[in-house]
Amino acid sequence: MEEITVECYSGSRYGEKPVALIRKGKKYDIQRIEKMWRTPNALHFTVYIEEGRLNILYDELKDKWFMTGMGK
């Protein structure tokens, strides 16, 4: 897992909809969210950026975002 910075829309709760991510100093706009699911301690997303599909998560206990891998 790689820690990243995520800009997100937050309506009724934080991290509701990621809109961009910053990885290694470069900003990537999230073009669409394919899937979102919750586990006991995290919000998981499969998203598309220009370079392809990514899996990211917001760890609520650590209050940090992570890229967990490239999507298939």
Order of alpha helices (4+ residues) and beta strands (2+ residues): beta-beta-beta-beta-beta-beta-beta
